[in-house]
C-alpha cells in the first residue's frame, strides 16, 4: 500500500505513519526511506522508540538491533524506557546475553539516566539465577551518576540472598545501606524480615523490628502491619507464644502508635495452654488490626498480604472488620482475592467477587482486576470462561484484556480445536492491532480449512502475509486440499491468483 508523503516531514508525523503499518518490514522501509526523501530531516528519540517497539513486538529482533545501532550512530537523545523495553524483549525471547550486551553499551548512547534499565537487567539476572553477574552489574553501575537511586537494586539483591537462605549476607547488605547513602524503605524491612524468619534467625529479626520502630514506623503507618506479622507468625511457629504476645504489645505501643485503650495484650488464655499455634496467630492478627489506629491502609495491607499467602478465610475476616469500621474495600484487595481464588481453581467464586461483591460495595470493576481473572483463567485452561469474562469486561469497563491475554487465549482455543471462536477472537485482535505470532496464524488457518471454512482461512492468510509473516508448507497444503474439488476449482484459481499478488 502506497503512502502519501507530506510536503514537510516531522518525526511526529513519521511516527504516526509507521504505527499505522501492519507489516513491520514495510514500516521499516518507510522509516529508512524518510531520510532519502527529505535531506534536511533527522530522526529523533521518539521516532526511534516507535520503530524499535514495532520491530520488537513483531519479533523482528535482527532488524531491531540494526535500528538500535543506527540510533547510537545518530547520537540523538533517547530515553531510558527504550532500553528497558528492548532488554525485556530480549529476555522474553530467551536472549539474556543480548540483553546484557545491550545494557553494557548504554553509555555509548545519548541517554543521561538509565536507572530503570539498571533495575531491569538486575531483576533479569536474579530471575536467571546469575547472582555473580547481578553483583558485578551492581558494583560497576551503582556508583555512577546515571543511576539515580539504588534502593530497589539493594532490595533485589537482599531478596536474592534470602531466597538462597543467606539472610546473614542480606543483613550485612542492609547494614551497609547507610554507606551507600540509601535509606531502607518498608520493602527493605519486609524482605529481610522474611529472610531472617525463614532461616530461624529470630534474635536478629527481633532487633530488626526494633530498628524499624525508630526508622520508618515513627508515625504508626498501618502498612507496617505486614512486616510485624512476619515476625509474630515466625515466633508462633517456633512455639514462642509468650514472646510473640510480649512483642505484640510493643508493636501496638511503639510501632502502630495505638490509642492507650487498644494496646493491652490480647488474652490468649486457653490458646497458650493448648499450644494452638494457628489459633494464636488468628488472635494476634485480629489484635494487630483492632489495636492500630483505624485506617483503610492497615486493613488493605493485611487483607492483601493474607490473600497473597492463600489465607482466604482470614482475608475475608479482615474485609468484614474493615466494613464494620466504616471503610470500603479497595480494588487491590479484590484483585488479591480474585488471584487467590483462581490459584485454588475456585473460578466461579472469583467471578462472583467481580460481578457481585465489588458491585455490592460500589467498587466498580476495573480492567486490571479483570486482567487478573483472565490470566488466571488462562492458567487453569478454561477458555470458554475466559471468553465470557472477556466480553463482560469489554461491556463494563470499555476495555478487553491486554496483548498477552489475547495471545494466551488464542493458543488455548487452537489447542482445544475451537477454530471458529479463534477466528472471532482474531477479528477483535485485529481491531486492536494485537497481531498474533506466525504459529497462531498457521493453527487458525489449518483449523478453519479442516472445518470447511476456506474463505475465512484465506482472509487470515492474506492478513498474515500482509504483515510479512510466511505461512508454513502445511498451511498451503491444507488450503489446496480444501479447494481441490469440482465445485471450488474456479474459486481456488481466483484465490491463489489474488494471493500471488501479495
Secondary structure, 3 states (H helix, E strand, C coil): CCCCCCCCCCHHHHHHHHHCCCCHHHHHHHHHHHHHHCCCCCCCHHHHHHHHHHHHHCCCHHHHHHHHHHHHHHCCECCHHHHHHHHHHHHHCCCHHHHHHHHHHHHHCECCCCHHHHHHHHHHHHHCCCHHHHHHHHHHHCCCCCCCCCHHHHHHHHHHHHHCCCHHHHHHHHHCHHHHCCCCCHHHHHHHHHHHHHCCCHHHHHHHHHHHHHHCCCCCCHHHHHHHHHHHHHHHHCCCHHHHHHHHHHHHHHHCCCCCCCCCCCCCCHHHHHCCHHHHHHHHHHHHHHHCCCCHHHHHHHHHHHHHCCCHHHHHHHHHHHHHCCCCCCHHHHHHHHHHHHHCCCHHHHHHHHHHHHHHCCCCCCHHHHHHHHHHHHHHCCHHHHHHHHHHHHHHHCCCCCHHHHHHHHHHHHHCCCHHHHHHHHHHHHHCCCCCCHHHHHHHHHHHHHCCCHHHHHHHHHHHHHCCCCCCHHHHHHHHHHHCCCCCHHHHHHHHHHHHCC
